[in-house]
Amino acid sequence: MRRLALAFLLQAGQLLGQDVKACADADAAWLKCEQVEKISIASGATECQFRRVFYTCILQEGCYNADAACRDQGNPVSCRELCENEPNLADCVDERDLPPPQDYHLCPHLLKGMVSTPPPTLEDFLAAPALPYTFIVWTSFTNTESADPATLLPALLPPAIAIVLASAMQLNPLAISVQEPISHSKGSLTLPGSLAAPIWTQHTSFLSLNIHIRNVSDIQRMQLEAETLLVTAQTQVGLESLAEALTEELDAAFPATSNLQIARLRLVAREGLTIDFPSIAETTTTAPTTTEESKLQLQTWRAWRIRCLEGIIHRWEVAELEFWDRCEDGQLFSGHAITSASHAEHVEDNAFDGDPGFVRTVWLSACSGCSAGTPWLGLDAASNPFRVACVNVVQGATATNMCGRIAVEASKDLTNWEVQGEMLGLNERQSLCVPRTPEDFPSLQCGSLEDGCGGSIQFGACPGSQEICDRNQCICQGRLEVSDVRFSNWECGDHEDGCGATLRFGSCNSSNATCFNNRCKETAFTAAHWRLVCTGNTVARWVVREVRFHADGLCVIPHTTYRAARSSGSQYSQNPALFAFDGETSTSWISSCHACEPLEAWLSLEFTTDVVVRCVRIYQHSSTSQQCPSLALEYSDDGTVWSRRHDYGSTGLTIGESSQLEADMDAKFVAEEVFVEERFAYVWRITCMQEMRVPWKVREFNFFDNEECSNSLRGAVTDILESAPSTWPPGNAYDQSESTIWRTQCGECDGTSDSCACQPGEAYIGARFLRRVRPRCFSVTQLEENRGLCNKLAIHFSDDTGQVQSWTLRRTFDEVGPNVWGVLPPRASLEMNQAQTMWFGCRCGRSAADGQLLSGQP
């Protein structure tokens, strides 16, 4: 490695300054600065940038000159010596011109001039990428008896603004290249979409320039600096600080004999290069000249027309239609007038006779009460296609003969027309600036450009990951290589090289192997990382007691050896992801998210080798609110990019407390084939199954997901449902207060009519849940006999997610009292209960101290 001369090192001691603290702990400083460097790398810094960050940190810790504060391949060395041996020392050029001691390439003790780097030339900068900007400079002068500013400003303004801008951005002045000649006019002008010229303006100068960046790694930072300085900081009075510096630079540059001094100067900037600047014509016979950029290839059209896109009350009247090549001081296009149809002597030529108001010759559409899109009027140039920049229309003077929405369209064949813009409003005079489009710049690939009408043309970003946009061209900054570290584990497949070509990694040699995620695999779905993702909503936190990944499809052969367990996050440190894979259902993992959104919570295992998972066994919390109703099995080669293998619960099946997740379980699931005792549903209700000649009155009801009636499903309820609207709101029966009641609308009988009664099954109260649930118990508190008690109840459910169309009977309960706790056992428990019921000859169960405990009828 190259070493610098000793004379340089002796001089370097003067550059370190006196504010750096002494090196108290070299090892601690090394570790700290390594961490700072890693943070810089993570933020996207280039090698020069993050190495400069490291050495600056060591300097600030006071250990830069210490004998053994740094490490070179594990060997202790001085940080200064380590920096001197950096292979990229001379290439780490900071574009900015900073004051000492910050003005260095890489090593804090070495100025740029001490490193044998030749000074950049103008050619070096012109060959580098650039940030394009357009400036407007408005000026006025103090002395009228002076030289004409127009003879001096065009020559003096470019170098002056380059010096001022380079100074503000701490750049070499050669980095600022102004496109000459600039546009200069006596008078007040501006660009479309820019600030209006000040009233004191005597002269207006327009210029476009490029800020060249030699270091590709500095482009993003310099782009942000330029945007902050020239765009973000711009106010209604322009760029004040730059304007003040530019005034001083120009005043110093004016020859003493010119007697010129600037009275006021205002400067505004905009991103992008402007191709066409406005100018003021000196006479009525001399048209101003413009310089079109060579990349501009205006798309021409055979014909242009205007078409009314809304209905007209009477006939559409157009006194004059003008197509211009420019919006200011341009030339009119001529050709053959064309139209949808004309009325009587009011032919289409009348709209192109140059007489919009005096004789008042007009074109009238043939249609009266024209429908939208029917009438149109235009100009056909046949073999002389043209490109319109501005359209002027003079319509009829009355609203009944006007169009409020006029489309400007162009065609190459008189058959297919393309909209170029619209004019809106019922106005006699309408104008439209026709913006340029990407098709007018076929050679440009990226970025943006002024569209000639105050807006911008967006060409988009460069498609390649290794390309940058330089003056609207995509420039490759170094293609990716097959040998890059990022591809170290790739065995097959293709990848783009960042600049439009393809990197090829070959194919798998084995006849049994397939290329999957750029790796050759004998079995396509083998991977080192597998995880379960919650694809549904949870009511509370997701609690998983155990997950077991199996190699076979029937969950018989579990994978027991793994490297690490991970998760989306654990709420408590004492409930880590490992608890979901420890083989114990008495421990559990608890998600960090509460009311988890789909795909937010997951559990994963990293195995020691690639494995295949064909079946999963999961044990969730017994409470429905802490279960995930649907899951997905995913796999990955690196633990970062995941692929979906199977979904569980995506077709109506609900994953409960204990489930064996098999590959085809969703495909085989048919809700109607599941016993009602095991069905999950969104909506559950309690129904009165007897005739009621008094309103049914309910103080409170609730559903639970366990047979002990202790796990309330209240947290999962989204709406309370009732059979028919009543003056007593249904929420009264679900407010956890027995002092309020809900009552049915039916049952208000006075003994004279039978139609007033609640018919069996007509009256109900229920709840809609956030997710499908399966209650194992319900409670209801009613009023007493003859005051609103229903003696026969039934539980119904529905899985309709919108308006409920059908209900399924879950269970009925006879001879109930005011306070009811009803059990809805699973099918196995139900069959046992039925056997016991028959044995003891009791149909209704037993009474509890706080209410009636019922087993009910299937």
Secondary structure as UniProt FT lines:
FT   HELIX           6..12
FT   HELIX           13..15
FT   HELIX           26..42
FT   TURN            43..44
FT   HELIX           47..60
FT   TURN            61..62
FT   TURN            64..65
FT   TURN            67..68
FT   STRAND          70..72
FT   TURN            73..74
FT   STRAND          75..77
FT   HELIX           79..84
FT   TURN            87..88
FT   HELIX           89..91
FT   TURN            100..101
FT   TURN            108..109
FT   HELIX           112..114
FT   HELIX           122..126
FT   STRAND          130..141
FT   HELIX           149..151
FT   HELIX           153..169
FT   HELIX           173..175
FT   STRAND          176..178
FT   STRAND          183..186
FT   TURN            192..193
FT   TURN            199..200
FT   STRAND          203..212
FT   HELIX           216..218
FT   HELIX           219..227
FT   HELIX           228..232
FT   TURN            236..237
FT   HELIX           240..253
FT   HELIX           256..258
FT   STRAND          262..271
FT   TURN            294..295
FT   STRAND          303..308
FT   STRAND          317..324
FT   STRAND          336..339
FT   STRAND          342..343
FT   TURN            344..345
FT   HELIX           348..352
FT   STRAND          363..365
FT   TURN            372..373
FT   STRAND          376..380
FT   TURN            382..383
FT   STRAND          390..395
FT   HELIX           399..401
FT   STRAND          405..411
FT   STRAND          417..424
FT   STRAND          429..433
FT   HELIX           438..440
FT   TURN            442..443
FT   STRAND          447..450
FT   STRAND          456..460
FT   TURN            465..466
FT   STRAND          467..470
FT   TURN            471..472
FT   STRAND          473..476
FT   TURN            482..483
FT   HELIX           485..487
FT   TURN            488..489
FT   STRAND          494..496
FT   STRAND          502..504
FT   TURN            511..512
FT   STRAND          514..516
FT   TURN            517..518
FT   STRAND          519..521
FT   TURN            524..525
FT   STRAND          527..534
FT   STRAND          541..550
FT   TURN            553..554
FT   STRAND          564..567
FT   TURN            573..574
FT   HELIX           577..580
FT   TURN            585..586
FT   STRAND          589..594
FT   TURN            598..599
FT   STRAND          602..611
FT   STRAND          615..620
FT   HELIX           624..626
FT   STRAND          631..636
FT   STRAND          643..648
FT   STRAND          658..662
FT   TURN            663..664
FT   HELIX           665..668
FT   HELIX           671..673
FT   HELIX           676..678
FT   STRAND          681..688
FT   STRAND          697..704
FT   TURN            707..708
FT   HELIX           714..716
FT   STRAND          717..722
FT   HELIX           730..734
FT   TURN            738..739
FT   STRAND          742..743
FT   TURN            755..756
FT   TURN            760..762
FT   STRAND          764..773
FT   STRAND          777..782
FT   TURN            785..788
FT   STRAND          793..798
FT   STRAND          808..813
FT   STRAND          819..823
FT   HELIX           827..840
FT   STRAND          846..848
FT   TURN            849..850
FT   STRAND          851..854
//
